[in-house]
Amino acid sequence: MRFEPGRVVLHRHFQGPRLGLLKTSVVLADDERGLLLWVPRGAPMLDRKAVDGRGLRAMPFSEWLVTETKLWETTWRGPAILKVLPPGEDYSVWLFRSDEGRFRGWYVNLEEAGVRWDDGSVAGVDIVDQDLDIWVEPDRSWSWKDEEEFAERLAYAVPGSPVGEPPEAQPGYWVADGEAVRQVGERVVKRIEAGEFPFDTSLLGLTGDPMWTGSPRVPAGWDRPRAR
């Protein structure tokens, strides 16, 4: 399945069986390098938080597991982001810029490889976020992100459940094998240090419209079941 440049695509992040985050994006390219998505400033989003507005990171994970939550409508407020989803890989790479357009670095989001879907009027890519991440400076020096949160959540993994599938009757963390996630990150680090794509300069000049010009709401059909 390939997406045509210019098509609006929903990048949906799942927390096990539940949708945790949705970013509306525009396809810049879809080729042998992977799917390149552009998230303009102002693009409509959905973000799962507690009903009182607190985010996941504002509370211990044990509390979050039993807290009533809902999807809040919001927009992407930062500078536009270029996201690269390499084919078949358990991570994506996001290129961040400052408000002035200066390249700030690469963000490696460790996640289950994306699964595409196309319902005609709306299309998207579904991933399960695995929380441990890597920040890469423009000089390719790097550091792990969210290690403490990752370790905290692994203590609540559901034994024996498939990755991303904690049973509803036994809520827990959706990552079953923390070491496997870290090993993916370590393989990415080798690519970072070698300056391999996308950690080279080939995408630094690729941009789209910096501001969202489409519908102010997430398209209908965003709530379809997660693609497998």
N, CA and C of each residue as an Amber inpcrd file, in Angstrom:
protein
   684
   0.8460000  -1.1850000   0.0000000   0.0000000   0.0000000   0.0000000
   0.8840000   1.2390000   0.0000000   0.6980000   2.0930000  -0.9910000
   1.4310000   3.3630000  -1.0680000   0.4470000   4.5160000  -0.9650000
   0.8870000   5.6120000  -0.3550000   0.0870000   6.8150000  -0.2350000
   0.6360000   7.8810000  -1.1760000  -0.2430000   8.5650000  -1.8830000
   0.1700000   9.6010000  -2.8110000   0.5980000  10.8620000  -2.0640000
   1.6370000  11.5420000  -2.5560000   2.0180000  12.8260000  -1.9530000
   0.8310000  13.7880000  -1.9090000   0.7150000  14.4790000  -0.7930000
  -0.3850000  15.4140000  -0.6020000  -1.5750000  14.8340000   0.1320000
  -1.6070000  13.4970000   0.2910000  -2.7460000  12.8950000   0.9700000
  -2.6530000  13.1170000   2.4820000  -3.7880000  13.3720000   3.1030000
  -3.8470000  13.4900000   4.5640000  -3.8860000  12.0830000   5.1630000
  -2.9930000  11.8370000   6.1110000  -2.8610000  10.5210000   6.7410000
  -2.8600000  10.7110000   8.2560000  -3.5650000   9.8280000   8.9590000
  -3.6230000   9.8810000  10.4170000  -2.5600000   8.9470000  11.0020000
  -1.6290000   9.5280000  11.7660000  -0.6040000   8.7400000  12.4470000
  -1.1240000   8.4610000  13.8510000  -1.5870000   7.2110000  14.0770000
  -2.2550000   6.8630000  15.3320000  -1.3270000   6.0390000  16.2180000
  -1.1150000   6.5330000  17.4510000  -0.2880000   5.8560000  18.4390000
  -1.2120000   5.1270000  19.4220000  -1.0400000   3.8220000  19.5290000
  -1.8550000   3.0450000  20.4630000  -1.0770000   2.7070000  21.7260000
  -1.8050000   2.6620000  22.8300000  -1.2760000   2.2200000  24.1200000
  -1.9520000   0.8840000  24.4070000  -1.3570000  -0.2070000  23.8790000
  -2.0490000  -1.4820000  23.9170000  -3.2850000  -1.3990000  23.0400000
  -4.4620000  -1.7410000  23.5640000  -5.6730000  -1.7240000  22.7340000
  -6.2880000  -0.3420000  22.5730000  -5.8060000   0.6460000  23.3330000
  -6.4500000   1.9680000  23.3210000  -5.6580000   2.9740000  22.4940000
  -6.3750000   3.8190000  21.7810000  -5.7450000   4.9200000  21.0740000
  -5.2660000   5.9440000  22.0830000  -3.9730000   6.2760000  22.0240000
  -3.4170000   7.2300000  22.9710000  -3.1470000   8.5890000  22.3720000
  -2.7930000   8.6280000  21.0750000  -2.4230000   9.8860000  20.4330000
  -2.6760000   9.7640000  18.9390000  -3.1700000  10.8230000  18.3390000
  -3.3790000  10.8670000  16.8940000  -2.8710000  12.2060000  16.3820000
  -2.0010000  12.1680000  15.3770000  -1.5460000  13.3820000  14.7190000
  -1.9910000  13.3390000  13.2570000  -2.5910000  14.4290000  12.8010000
  -2.9580000  14.5510000  11.3980000  -1.7380000  15.0270000  10.6190000
  -1.4280000  14.3600000   9.5130000  -0.2100000  14.6680000   8.7650000
  -0.5000000  14.6590000   7.2650000   0.4680000  15.1280000   6.5060000
   0.3760000  15.1660000   5.0470000   1.5450000  14.3760000   4.4690000
   1.2790000  13.5370000   3.4860000   2.3350000  12.7320000   2.8650000
   3.2110000  13.6290000   1.9840000   4.5300000  13.6190000   2.2590000
   5.4820000  14.2890000   1.3800000   6.0530000  13.3240000   0.3470000
   6.2660000  12.0830000   0.7630000   6.8000000  11.0650000  -0.1470000
   6.5160000   9.6940000   0.4440000   6.4550000   8.6990000  -0.4190000
   6.2580000   7.3120000  -0.0060000   7.0020000   6.4560000  -1.0190000
   8.2240000   6.0530000  -0.6650000   9.0770000   5.3570000  -1.6120000
   9.9770000   4.3690000  -0.8770000  11.0660000   3.9680000  -1.5000000
  11.9370000   2.9640000  -0.9020000  12.5540000   3.4320000   0.4100000
  12.5980000   4.7230000   0.6550000  13.1300000   5.2470000   1.9150000
  12.1500000   5.0640000   3.0540000  10.8670000   4.9550000   2.7140000
   9.8190000   4.8500000   3.7110000   8.7480000   5.8910000   3.4850000
   7.8850000   6.0290000   4.4710000   6.8020000   7.0050000   4.4130000
   7.2530000   8.2780000   5.1090000   7.2090000   9.3970000   4.3890000
   7.6350000  10.6860000   4.9290000   6.3800000  11.5320000   5.1590000
   6.1250000  11.8390000   6.4210000   4.9280000  12.5650000   6.8270000
   5.2970000  13.9490000   7.3530000   4.4870000  14.9290000   7.0160000
   4.6850000  16.3040000   7.4380000   3.5560000  16.6890000   8.3890000
   3.9090000  17.1230000   9.5960000   2.9180000  17.5690000  10.5860000
   3.0530000  19.0780000  10.7290000   2.1880000  19.8630000  10.0840000
   2.3020000  21.3210000  10.1600000   1.8390000  21.8530000  11.5200000
   2.3020000  23.0490000  11.8330000   1.7790000  23.7160000  13.0280000
   0.2750000  23.9400000  12.8540000  -0.4850000  23.5980000  13.8890000
  -1.9320000  23.7680000  13.8340000  -2.6960000  22.5500000  13.3630000
  -1.9830000  21.4720000  12.9860000  -2.6660000  20.2560000  12.5350000
  -3.5010000  19.6830000  13.6760000  -4.7520000  19.2640000  13.4040000
  -5.6060000  18.7280000  14.4660000  -5.0600000  17.4270000  15.0300000
  -5.2380000  17.2540000  16.3470000  -4.7290000  16.0910000  17.0660000
  -5.7800000  15.5950000  18.0470000  -5.5760000  14.3620000  18.5090000
  -6.2790000  13.8090000  19.6560000  -5.2320000  13.3090000  20.6350000
  -5.4330000  13.5810000  21.9130000  -4.4410000  13.2170000  22.9280000
  -5.1770000  12.6620000  24.1400000  -4.8490000  11.4160000  24.5350000
  -5.5260000  10.8030000  25.6820000  -4.9420000  11.3320000  26.9870000
  -5.8130000  11.8820000  27.7980000  -5.4390000  12.3810000  29.1160000
  -6.5210000  11.9930000  30.1070000  -6.2460000  12.2190000  31.3900000
  -7.2710000  12.0250000  32.4080000  -8.4200000  12.9920000  32.1460000
  -9.6070000  12.6540000  32.6190000 -10.7630000  13.5090000  32.3850000
 -10.5760000  14.8810000  33.0300000  -9.6880000  14.9910000  34.0180000
  -9.4210000  16.2920000  34.6160000  -8.3050000  17.0400000  33.8950000
  -7.8170000  16.4760000  32.7750000  -6.8300000  17.1650000  31.9440000
  -5.3910000  16.8090000  32.2190000  -5.1170000  16.0020000  33.2420000
  -3.7320000  15.6240000  33.5280000  -3.2170000  14.6380000  32.4840000
  -1.9450000  14.7810000  32.1280000  -1.3100000  13.8640000  31.2010000
  -0.7420000  12.6540000  31.9070000  -0.3630000  11.6440000  31.1260000
   0.1920000  10.4050000  31.6720000   1.4000000  10.6850000  32.5490000
   2.2490000  11.6190000  32.1330000   3.4790000  11.8720000  32.8670000
   3.2670000  12.6750000  34.1380000   2.0480000  13.1430000  34.3590000
   1.7570000  13.9200000  35.5610000   1.4030000  13.0350000  36.7510000
   1.4130000  11.7110000  36.5460000   1.0300000  10.8010000  37.6270000
   1.8300000   9.5160000  37.5140000   1.9770000   8.7670000  38.6310000
   2.6240000   7.4590000  38.5420000   1.8450000   6.5500000  37.5970000
   2.5500000   5.6230000  36.9440000   1.8870000   4.7560000  35.9850000
   0.8210000   3.8950000  36.6550000   1.0490000   3.4870000  37.8960000
   0.0570000   2.6830000  38.6110000  -1.2560000   3.4430000  38.7690000
  -1.1720000   4.7650000  38.9510000  -2.3870000   5.5770000  39.0520000
  -3.0420000   5.7320000  37.6890000  -2.2290000   5.9340000  36.6540000
  -2.7720000   6.1270000  35.3170000  -3.5770000   4.9110000  34.8640000
  -3.1380000   3.7010000  35.2440000  -3.8150000   2.4760000  34.8170000
  -5.2580000   2.4100000  35.2960000  -5.5630000   3.0700000  36.4090000
  -6.9160000   2.9810000  36.9750000  -7.6430000   4.3270000  36.9090000
  -7.0750000   5.2910000  36.1850000  -7.6740000   6.6220000  36.0790000
  -8.5820000   6.6980000  34.8510000  -9.7310000   7.3170000  35.0090000
 -10.6260000   7.5100000  33.8720000  -9.9950000   8.5110000  32.9110000
  -9.9630000   8.1560000  31.6320000  -9.3320000   9.0120000  30.6310000
 -10.2860000   9.2730000  29.4730000  -9.9130000  10.2260000  28.6410000
 -10.6510000  10.4760000  27.4040000  -9.6960000  11.0900000  26.3880000
 -10.0970000  11.0900000  25.1300000  -9.3210000  11.7170000  24.0680000
  -9.7170000  13.1870000  23.9750000  -8.7330000  14.0590000  24.1440000
  -8.9540000  15.4920000  24.0770000  -8.6000000  15.9890000  22.6800000
  -9.4410000  16.8530000  22.1310000  -9.1350000  17.4800000  20.8490000
  -8.1740000  18.6470000  21.0720000  -7.1230000  18.7010000  20.2710000
  -6.1480000  19.7700000  20.3800000  -5.5100000  19.9710000  19.0110000
  -4.4590000  20.7560000  18.9520000  -3.7070000  20.9460000  17.7150000
  -2.2250000  20.8740000  18.0150000  -1.4310000  20.5760000  16.9730000
   0.0220000  20.5740000  17.1330000   0.4830000  22.0320000  17.1960000
   1.1080000  22.4110000  18.3170000   1.4500000  23.8080000  18.5500000
   2.9190000  24.1290000  18.2790000   3.7240000  23.1280000  18.0630000
   5.1330000  23.3830000  17.8100000   5.4120000  23.6380000  16.3440000
   6.6770000  23.9130000  16.0100000   7.0530000  24.0400000  14.5940000
   6.7690000  22.7350000  13.8570000   6.5640000  22.8140000  12.5510000
   6.2420000  21.6300000  11.7480000   7.3150000  20.5490000  11.9110000
   6.8770000  19.2940000  11.8590000   7.7610000  18.1430000  12.0340000
   7.7370000  17.2950000  10.7720000   8.9010000  16.8030000  10.3760000
   8.9980000  15.7790000   9.3400000   9.1860000  14.4370000  10.0280000
   8.2930000  13.4820000   9.7530000   8.3980000  12.1370000  10.3270000
   8.7910000  11.1570000   9.2290000   9.7480000  10.2900000   9.5410000
  10.1930000   9.2630000   8.6040000   9.8610000   7.9090000   9.2110000
   9.0510000   7.1100000   8.5100000   8.7190000   5.7540000   8.9480000
   9.4090000   4.7830000   7.9940000  10.6260000   4.3220000   8.3390000
  11.3380000   3.4030000   7.4470000  10.5560000   2.1010000   7.2810000
  10.5560000   1.5020000   6.0910000   9.7460000   0.3010000   5.8580000
  10.1580000  -0.8580000   6.7540000   9.1720000  -1.4270000   7.4700000
   9.3880000  -2.6210000   8.2640000  10.1820000  -2.4410000   9.5270000
  10.4820000  -1.2030000   9.9240000  11.3170000  -0.9640000  11.1070000
  10.4630000  -0.6460000  12.3300000  11.0000000  -1.0130000  13.5130000
  10.2920000  -0.7780000  14.7650000  10.6670000   0.5750000  15.3700000
  10.6760000   1.5940000  14.5430000  10.9320000   2.9470000  15.0210000
  10.5480000   3.9280000  13.9150000  10.3650000   5.1760000  14.3030000
  10.2530000   6.2650000  13.3380000  11.2230000   7.3540000  13.7750000
  11.5550000   8.2520000  12.8500000  12.5030000   9.3260000  13.1300000
  11.8220000  10.6410000  12.7960000  11.8510000  11.5650000  13.7530000
  11.1990000  12.8570000  13.5820000  12.2640000  13.9400000  13.5330000
  12.2000000  14.7900000  12.5260000  13.1480000  15.8910000  12.3810000
  12.5100000  17.1650000  12.9320000  13.1400000  17.7290000  13.9610000
  12.6160000  18.9060000  14.6310000  13.3810000  20.1570000  14.2190000
  12.6430000  21.2640000  14.1470000  13.2380000  22.5670000  13.8640000
  12.7790000  23.5780000  14.9090000  13.5170000  24.6750000  15.0120000
  13.1350000  25.7610000  15.9030000  12.0700000  26.6180000  15.2390000
  11.5220000  27.5730000  15.9710000  10.5460000  28.4930000  15.3970000
  11.1340000  29.2700000  14.2280000  12.4510000  29.4760000  14.2540000
  13.1190000  30.2160000  13.1840000  13.5060000  29.3290000  12.0040000
  13.2160000  28.0190000  12.0960000  13.5210000  27.1070000  11.0040000
  14.8590000  26.4230000  11.1090000  15.5930000  26.6600000  12.1990000
  16.9100000  26.0220000  12.3630000  16.7240000  24.5660000  12.7710000
  17.4670000  23.6620000  12.1350000  17.3820000  22.2400000  12.4690000
  17.8850000  22.0120000  13.8900000  17.0600000  21.3660000  14.7090000
  17.3930000  21.1310000  16.1170000  17.8960000  19.7280000  16.3890000
  17.4500000  18.7380000  15.5980000  17.8980000  17.3770000  15.8340000
  16.8710000  16.3440000  15.4180000  17.2680000  15.0780000  15.5990000
  16.4130000  13.9350000  15.2690000  15.8770000  13.3080000  16.5580000
  14.6360000  12.8960000  16.5160000  14.0060000  12.2050000  17.6420000
  13.6320000  10.8130000  17.1610000  14.1680000   9.7940000  17.8040000
  13.8730000   8.4080000  17.4250000  12.7830000   7.8910000  18.3460000
  11.6230000   7.5950000  17.7830000  10.5030000   7.0550000  18.5370000
  10.4740000   5.5410000  18.3410000  10.7840000   4.7990000  19.4000000
  10.7620000   3.3380000  19.3160000   9.3100000   2.8720000  19.4150000
   8.9090000   2.0290000  18.4670000   7.5020000   1.6630000  18.3180000
   7.4010000   0.3830000  17.5030000   6.2790000  -0.3140000  17.6270000
   6.0360000  -1.4330000  16.7210000   5.8960000  -0.8970000  15.3070000
   6.4220000  -1.6440000  14.3340000   6.3710000  -1.2090000  12.9400000
   4.9480000  -0.8340000  12.5490000   4.8200000   0.2830000  11.8260000
   3.5070000   0.7940000  11.4680000   2.7340000  -0.1250000  10.5390000
   1.4200000  -0.1710000  10.7450000   0.5060000  -0.9230000   9.8820000
  -0.4010000   0.0930000   9.1850000  -0.4050000   0.0730000   7.8630000
  -1.1800000   1.0450000   7.0850000  -2.6250000   0.5790000   6.8970000
  -3.4880000   1.5440000   6.7160000  -4.8870000   1.2520000   6.3750000
  -5.4150000   2.3710000   5.4870000  -6.3850000   2.0270000   4.6630000
  -6.9600000   2.9950000   3.7280000  -8.4410000   2.6840000   3.5720000
  -9.2800000   3.5590000   4.1060000 -10.7240000   3.3850000   4.0250000
 -11.3450000   4.2510000   2.9390000 -10.5020000   4.7590000   2.0360000
 -11.0140000   5.5800000   0.9500000 -11.0710000   7.0520000   1.3110000
 -12.0140000   7.4100000   2.1670000 -12.1510000   8.8100000   2.5700000
 -11.1410000   9.2240000   3.6260000 -10.5590000   8.2590000   4.3030000
  -9.5590000   8.5320000   5.3360000  -8.5730000   7.3710000   5.3670000
  -7.3110000   7.6740000   5.6580000  -6.2640000   6.6440000   5.6850000
  -5.3130000   6.9370000   6.8380000  -4.5100000   5.9440000   7.1870000
  -3.6030000   6.1730000   8.3010000  -2.5620000   5.0900000   8.4660000
  -1.7430000   5.2690000   9.4980000  -0.7280000   4.3090000   9.9150000
  -0.8670000   4.1430000  11.4200000  -0.9600000   2.8840000  11.8830000
  -1.1290000   2.5870000  13.3050000   0.1510000   1.9900000  13.8700000
   0.5850000   2.5460000  15.0010000   1.7570000   2.0030000  15.6990000
   1.3970000   1.8120000  17.1750000   2.2080000   1.0010000  17.8710000
   2.1290000   0.9130000  19.3260000   3.3990000   1.5470000  19.8660000
   3.2390000   2.6220000  20.6120000   4.3900000   3.3620000  21.1350000
   5.0510000   2.5590000  22.2510000   6.3810000   2.4470000  22.1850000
   7.1070000   1.6520000  23.1730000   7.8880000   2.5130000  24.1580000
   7.6600000   3.8240000  24.1100000   8.0540000   4.7770000  25.1570000
   9.5420000   5.1090000  25.2410000  10.4340000   4.1400000  25.1930000
  11.8560000   4.4530000  25.2330000  12.2540000   5.1110000  23.9180000
  12.9480000   6.2420000  23.9930000  13.2700000   7.0090000  22.7980000
  14.7330000   7.4470000  22.8140000  15.1640000   8.0620000  21.7170000
  16.5380000   8.5510000  21.5950000  16.4930000   9.9620000  21.0250000
  17.2530000  10.8720000  21.6390000  17.3980000  12.2150000  21.0800000
  18.7750000  12.3310000  20.4360000  18.8290000  12.9060000  19.2370000
  20.0800000  13.0120000  18.4850000  20.3170000  14.4810000  18.1270000
  21.4560000  15.0080000  18.5660000  21.8150000  16.3920000  18.2420000
  22.2690000  16.4960000  16.7830000  22.2940000  17.7240000  16.2240000
  22.7450000  17.8790000  14.8390000  24.1350000  17.3230000  14.5690000
  25.0050000  17.2580000  15.6120000  26.3430000  16.6790000  15.4220000
  26.3400000  15.1620000  15.6090000  25.1480000  14.5670000  15.7660000
  24.8970000  13.1260000  15.9240000  25.3180000  12.5820000  17.3000000
  25.6160000  13.4400000  18.2510000  25.7250000  12.9520000  19.6220000
  24.2980000  12.6010000  20.0670000  24.1590000  11.5830000  20.8880000
  22.8260000  11.0690000  21.1950000  22.6890000  10.7290000  22.6690000
  21.4460000  10.5900000  23.1070000  21.1660000  10.1890000  24.4860000
  19.8050000   9.4920000  24.5330000  19.6700000   8.5600000  25.4650000
  18.3750000   7.9070000  25.6720000  17.3980000   8.8960000  26.2830000
  16.1160000   8.7360000  25.9880000  15.0610000   9.5400000  26.5890000
  14.0740000   8.6220000  27.3090000  13.5740000   9.1120000  28.4400000
  12.4640000   8.4690000  29.1620000  12.8430000   7.0940000  29.7130000
  14.1130000   6.9020000  30.0600000  14.5320000   5.6060000  30.5990000
  13.8460000   5.2870000  31.9210000  13.7110000   6.2720000  32.8110000
  13.1080000   6.0150000  34.1150000  11.6230000   5.6590000  33.9680000
  10.9240000   6.3760000  33.1030000   9.5120000   6.0710000  32.8770000
   9.3540000   4.6790000  32.2700000  10.2250000   4.3340000  31.3470000
  10.1720000   3.0170000  30.7060000  10.3440000   1.9130000  31.7420000
  11.3310000   2.0750000  32.6390000  11.5690000   1.0700000  33.6770000
  10.3740000   0.9700000  34.6240000   9.7980000   2.1070000  34.9850000
   8.6310000   2.1010000  35.8680000   7.4780000   1.3250000  35.2430000
   7.2280000   1.5570000  33.9620000   6.0850000   0.9290000  33.3050000
   6.2970000  -0.5630000  33.0850000   7.5570000  -0.9690000  32.8370000
   7.8250000  -2.3940000  32.6360000   7.4500000  -3.2280000  33.8590000
   7.4560000  -2.6150000  35.0260000   7.0640000  -3.3410000  36.2360000
   5.5910000  -3.7240000  36.2060000   4.8160000  -3.1150000  35.3000000
   3.3810000  -3.3890000  35.2110000   3.0340000  -4.1530000  33.9340000
   4.0390000  -4.7440000  33.2810000   3.7700000  -5.5520000  32.0990000
   2.9250000  -6.7600000  32.4790000   2.0270000  -7.1540000  31.5850000
   1.1620000  -8.3100000  31.8350000   1.8950000  -9.5580000  31.3770000
   2.2660000 -10.4790000  32.2890000   3.0270000 -11.6720000  31.8950000
   2.2740000 -12.5080000  30.8740000   2.9850000 -12.9160000  29.8200000
   2.4330000 -13.8360000  28.8470000   1.5110000 -13.2280000  27.8210000
   1.2300000 -11.9130000  27.9030000   0.3350000 -11.3190000  26.9220000
   1.1230000 -10.9220000  25.6860000   0.5110000 -11.0100000  24.4970000
   1.1990000 -10.5710000  23.2810000   1.5700000  -9.0960000  23.3690000
   2.5940000  -8.7040000  22.6490000   3.0170000  -7.3140000  22.6390000
   1.8460000  -6.4340000  22.2190000   1.6070000  -5.3720000  22.9970000
   0.5440000  -4.4390000  22.6650000  -0.8490000  -4.9210000  22.9880000
  -0.9770000  -6.0650000  23.7140000  -2.3050000  -6.6490000  23.9050000
  -2.6120000  -7.0110000  25.3580000  -2.4150000  -6.1200000  26.3390000
  -2.8400000  -6.4930000  27.6920000  -4.3450000  -6.6720000  27.7450000
  -4.8450000  -7.7780000  28.3150000  -6.2950000  -7.9990000  28.3430000
  -7.0010000  -6.8670000  29.0820000  -8.2060000  -6.5100000  28.6220000
  -8.9460000  -5.4350000  29.2640000  -9.2280000  -5.7510000  30.7280000
  -9.4200000  -7.0380000  31.0390000  -9.7300000  -7.4150000  32.4110000
  -8.5110000  -7.3590000  33.3170000  -7.3210000  -7.2680000  32.7390000
  -6.0910000  -7.2250000  33.5170000  -5.1980000  -6.1240000  32.9330000
  -5.5300000  -4.8550000  33.2010000  -4.7720000  -3.7720000  32.5790000
  -3.3240000  -3.7690000  33.0240000  -2.4750000  -3.4110000  32.1160000
  -1.0600000  -3.3490000  32.4310000  -0.3100000  -2.6810000  31.3090000
   0.9940000  -2.7550000  31.3780000   1.8230000  -2.1140000  30.3650000
   1.8130000  -2.9530000  29.0970000   1.7840000  -2.2700000  27.9500000
   1.6170000  -2.9280000  26.6530000   2.9220000  -3.3980000  26.0350000
   4.0570000  -3.1380000  26.6800000   5.3430000  -3.6360000  26.1870000
   5.7210000  -4.8720000  26.9910000   5.8750000  -5.9980000  26.3160000
   6.1500000  -7.2550000  27.0060000   7.6380000  -7.5010000  27.2080000
   8.4840000  -6.9850000  26.3190000   9.9100000  -7.3060000  26.3480000
  10.7230000  -6.0210000  26.2360000  11.0780000  -5.4650000  27.3870000
  11.8310000  -4.2200000  27.3970000  13.2020000  -4.3580000  26.7860000
  13.8320000  -5.5110000  26.9500000  15.1750000  -5.7020000  26.3980000
  15.1450000  -5.7040000  24.8780000  14.0940000  -6.2680000  24.2930000
  13.9770000  -6.2680000  22.8340000  13.8490000  -4.8410000  22.3080000
  13.1100000  -4.0010000  23.0210000  12.9740000  -2.6020000  22.6150000
  14.3270000  -1.9060000  22.6640000  15.0740000  -2.1240000  23.7420000
  16.3950000  -1.4990000  23.8630000  17.3390000  -1.9900000  22.7640000
  17.2520000  -3.2410000  22.3920000  18.1140000  -3.7630000  21.3260000
  17.8290000  -3.0760000  19.9980000  16.5440000  -2.7810000  19.7260000
  16.2180000  -2.0170000  18.5150000  16.8990000  -0.6580000  18.5910000
  16.8050000  -0.0110000  19.7550000  17.4510000   1.2810000  19.9230000
  18.9490000   1.2150000  19.7110000  19.5740000   0.1570000  20.1790000
  21.0240000   0.0190000  20.0120000  21.4050000  -0.1580000  18.5480000
  20.5480000  -0.8360000  17.7770000  20.8130000  -0.9550000  16.3410000
  20.6810000   0.4030000  15.6530000  19.6980000   1.1970000  16.1040000
  19.5300000   2.5300000  15.5330000  20.7420000   3.3980000  15.8630000
  21.2780000   3.2530000  17.0630000  22.4510000   4.0440000  17.4600000
  23.6120000   3.8200000  16.4950000  23.7890000   2.6020000  16.0380000
  24.8680000   2.3330000  15.0780000  24.6390000   3.1050000  13.7800000
  23.3890000   3.2210000  13.3660000  23.0740000   3.9780000  12.1580000
  23.2880000   5.4790000  12.3870000  22.9550000   5.9230000  13.5920000
  23.1910000   7.3230000  13.9330000  24.6700000   7.6450000  13.8300000
  25.4940000   6.8390000  14.4840000  26.9250000   7.1110000  14.5410000
  27.5810000   6.9810000  13.1700000  26.9920000   6.1620000  12.2980000
  27.5210000   6.0080000  10.9390000  26.9920000   7.0800000   9.9850000
  26.0450000   7.8860000  10.4540000  25.4690000   8.9180000   9.5970000
  24.6160000   8.3570000   8.4770000  24.0240000   7.1760000   8.7080000
  23.1700000   6.5750000   7.6870000  21.8140000   7.2880000   7.6330000
  21.1230000   7.1350000   6.5110000  19.7780000   7.7030000   6.3570000
  18.8680000   7.1930000   7.4640000  18.0520000   8.0220000   8.0660000
  17.8330000   9.4470000   7.7860000  18.6990000  10.3800000   8.6120000
  19.7930000   9.8380000   9.1880000  20.6540000  10.6560000  10.0450000
  21.7900000  11.2840000   9.2450000  21.4830000  11.6260000   7.9970000
  22.4400000  12.3400000   7.1610000  21.8170000  13.7030000   6.8430000
  22.2650000  14.3470000   5.8170000  21.7330000  15.6800000   5.5010000
  20.6960000  15.6570000   4.3740000  20.3310000  14.4560000   3.8950000
  19.5140000  14.3760000   2.6840000  18.0970000  14.9180000   2.8620000
  17.5790000  14.9460000   4.0950000  16.2100000  15.4010000   4.3120000
  16.1290000  16.8020000   4.9140000  17.2490000  17.4110000   5.1740000
  17.2180000  18.6840000   5.8940000  16.5670000  19.7940000   5.0820000
  16.5510000  19.6580000   3.7650000  15.9100000  20.6760000   2.9400000
  14.4960000  20.3370000   2.5290000  13.9810000  19.1730000   2.9860000
  12.6380000  18.7430000   2.5880000  11.6050000  19.3200000   3.5530000
  10.6960000  20.1280000   3.0370000   9.6650000  20.7310000   3.8710000
   8.3510000  20.7790000   3.1140000   7.2930000  21.0060000   3.8580000
   5.9770000  21.2520000   3.2870000   5.4740000  22.5870000   3.7950000
   4.1860000  22.8230000   3.6510000   3.5920000  24.0520000   4.1630000
   3.7590000  24.0610000   5.6890000   4.3530000  25.1080000   6.2640000
   4.5850000  25.1000000   7.7110000   3.3110000  25.2030000   8.5380000
   2.2050000  25.6670000   7.9410000   0.9560000  25.8310000   8.6700000
  -0.1200000  24.9150000   8.0890000  -0.9520000  24.3820000   8.9640000
  -2.0560000  23.5290000   8.5430000  -3.1070000  24.3650000   7.8300000
  -3.5340000  23.9160000   6.6620000  -4.5260000  24.6440000   5.8770000
  -5.7780000  23.8180000   5.5970000  -5.8510000  22.6250000   6.2060000
  -7.0010000  21.7570000   5.9760000  -8.0890000  21.9640000   7.0070000
  -8.9360000  20.9410000   7.1720000 -10.0390000  20.9970000   8.1260000
  -9.5010000  21.1900000   9.5420000 -10.1970000  21.9770000  10.3750000
  -9.7360000  22.1690000  11.7530000 -10.0150000  20.9750000  12.6580000
 -10.7390000  19.9770000  12.1520000 -11.0880000  18.7960000  12.9480000
 -10.4400000  17.5530000  12.3490000 -10.1820000  16.5720000  13.2020000
  -9.7020000  15.2760000  12.7210000 -10.7810000  14.6650000  11.8290000
 -10.4100000  14.1060000  10.6580000 -11.4230000  13.5920000   9.7300000
 -12.2770000  12.4930000  10.3470000 -13.5500000  12.4370000   9.9240000
 -14.4270000  11.3460000  10.3280000 -13.8140000  10.0200000   9.9010000
 -14.0010000   8.9960000  10.7270000 -13.4140000   7.6910000  10.4540000
 -12.1250000   7.4540000  11.2210000 -11.6900000   8.4280000  12.0060000
 -10.4450000   8.2860000  12.7820000 -10.5600000   7.1880000  13.8350000
 -11.7970000   6.8510000  14.2480000 -12.0030000   5.9120000  15.3460000
 -12.1810000   4.4780000  14.8800000 -11.8110000   4.1670000  13.6610000
 -11.9100000   2.7930000  13.1730000 -10.9880000   1.8820000  14.0000000
 -11.2480000   0.5420000  14.0470000 -10.4170000  -0.3570000  14.8420000
  -8.9480000  -0.2950000  14.4080000  -8.0780000  -0.5860000  15.3280000
  -6.6510000  -0.5830000  15.0490000  -6.3210000  -1.5980000  13.9680000
  -5.4760000  -1.1810000  13.0260000  -5.0240000  -2.0830000  11.9590000
  -3.9950000  -3.0540000  12.5170000  -4.0440000  -4.3010000  12.0580000
  -3.1470000  -5.3480000  12.5460000  -2.2030000  -5.7950000  11.4430000
